[in-house]
Amino acid sequence: MSPGTVTLDLYKGKVLIHCLTSESAKELQKGEANRRVAALEPR
């Protein structure tokens, strides 16, 4: 999740996210924030 997003629902491992702007939706779909967070997780 990133600034400008709100989680609306979590069901069977899927997260429904409402983005406040179309720009934040596009950034979320790119997955860059997800890649950065995943890189911080221990392996």
Secondary structure, 3 states (H helix, E strand, C coil): CCCCEEEEEEECCEEEEEECCHHHHHHHHHCHHHHHHHHHCCC
